Amino acid sequence: MSAGRGRNQRVWDVVQAIPRGRVATYRQVAALAGLEGPSGARQVGYALAALAPDSGVPWHRVVNVRGTVSPRGIGGREDEQYDRLAAEGVAYDAGGRIDLARYEWNYGIE
């Protein structure tokens, strides 16, 4: 990825590449977008929060390192994220945990 491109656009480009039925962690997206360091995952969250509602970027495919959906500023978005993932065939347990060994995107392998 080009270092000259804006942070948000780099994040969105990576998220666009996550295949249907797969998830990526904030940390993974940060690394692929060139956002190294301890704040990289948080920067991914900021970029996703800045998305226009009709952007078409599959934000719901990004989860935390525990394989769960992170709380959103707007209540109810967690349920929407789980619903979107379920519609793509991503399963989660009663605690909301996604099996990353099964569903995590292996960039460059698929």
C-alpha positions as CSV (number, residue, x, y, z in Angstrom):
1,M,0.0,0.0,0.0
2,S,1.2,3.5,-0.7
3,A,2.3,5.4,2.4
4,G,1.1,8.6,0.7
5,R,-2.6,7.6,0.7
6,G,-4.8,8.7,3.5
7,R,-5.2,6.4,6.5
8,N,-8.9,6.0,6.1
9,Q,-8.7,5.1,2.5
10,R,-5.9,2.5,3.1
11,V,-8.0,0.9,5.8
12,W,-11.1,0.9,3.6
13,D,-9.1,-0.7,0.8
14,V,-8.0,-3.5,3.1
15,V,-11.5,-4.1,4.4
16,Q,-12.9,-4.2,0.9
17,A,-10.5,-7.1,0.2
18,I,-11.8,-9.3,3.1
19,P,-13.8,-12.1,1.4
20,R,-17.5,-12.8,2.2
21,G,-17.7,-15.3,5.0
22,R,-14.3,-14.3,6.5
23,V,-13.3,-11.9,9.2
24,A,-10.1,-9.9,10.0
25,T,-9.0,-8.5,13.3
26,Y,-8.4,-4.8,13.8
27,R,-4.8,-5.6,14.3
28,Q,-4.6,-7.5,11.0
29,V,-6.2,-4.7,9.1
30,A,-3.9,-2.2,10.7
31,A,-0.8,-4.2,9.7
32,L,-2.0,-4.6,6.1
33,A,-2.9,-0.8,5.9
34,G,0.6,0.1,7.1
35,L,-0.6,1.4,10.5
36,E,2.1,0.0,12.7
37,G,2.5,0.6,16.4
38,P,0.3,0.2,19.4
39,S,-2.4,2.6,18.1
40,G,-2.8,0.9,14.8
41,A,-5.9,-1.2,15.7
42,R,-7.5,1.9,17.2
43,Q,-6.9,3.9,14.0
44,V,-8.7,1.2,12.1
45,G,-11.7,1.7,14.4
46,Y,-11.6,5.4,13.7
47,A,-11.5,4.8,10.0
48,L,-14.4,2.5,10.1
49,A,-16.4,4.9,12.2
50,A,-15.8,7.5,9.5
51,L,-17.5,5.4,6.8
52,A,-20.6,6.8,5.1
53,P,-23.6,4.6,5.8
54,D,-24.0,3.8,2.1
55,S,-20.3,3.2,1.5
56,G,-20.5,-0.5,0.6
57,V,-17.3,-1.2,2.6
58,P,-18.0,-4.4,4.6
59,W,-17.1,-3.0,8.0
60,H,-18.9,-5.9,9.7
61,R,-16.1,-8.3,8.7
62,V,-13.7,-6.6,11.2
63,V,-13.7,-8.0,14.8
64,N,-11.4,-7.8,17.8
65,V,-8.5,-10.1,18.6
66,R,-10.8,-12.2,20.8
67,G,-13.0,-12.9,17.9
68,T,-15.9,-10.8,19.2
69,V,-17.6,-7.7,18.0
70,S,-16.4,-4.5,19.7
71,P,-19.0,-2.2,21.2
72,R,-20.0,0.7,19.0
73,G,-20.9,4.3,19.9
74,I,-24.4,3.8,18.5
75,G,-26.3,1.2,20.5
76,G,-27.6,-1.9,18.6
77,R,-24.8,-1.9,15.9
78,E,-23.3,-5.0,17.6
79,D,-26.5,-7.0,16.8
80,E,-26.4,-5.6,13.2
81,Q,-22.8,-6.7,12.8
82,Y,-23.5,-10.3,14.1
83,D,-26.6,-10.4,11.8
84,R,-24.5,-9.4,8.8
85,L,-21.8,-12.0,9.6
86,A,-24.4,-14.7,10.1
87,A,-25.9,-13.9,6.7
88,E,-22.5,-14.6,5.2
89,G,-22.2,-17.9,7.0
90,V,-19.9,-16.8,9.9
91,A,-21.0,-18.7,13.0
92,Y,-20.4,-17.6,16.6
93,D,-21.0,-19.2,20.0
94,A,-23.5,-18.2,22.7
95,G,-20.9,-15.7,24.0
96,G,-20.6,-14.0,20.6
97,R,-17.2,-15.4,19.9
98,I,-16.2,-16.3,16.3
99,D,-13.7,-19.1,15.8
100,L,-10.8,-17.2,14.3
101,A,-9.0,-20.5,13.4
102,R,-12.0,-21.2,11.1
103,Y,-13.1,-17.8,9.9
104,E,-10.1,-15.5,10.0
105,W,-9.0,-14.2,6.6
106,N,-5.6,-15.5,5.5
107,Y,-4.5,-12.6,3.3
108,G,-2.8,-13.8,0.2
109,I,-3.7,-17.5,0.7
110,E,-7.4,-17.6,-0.4
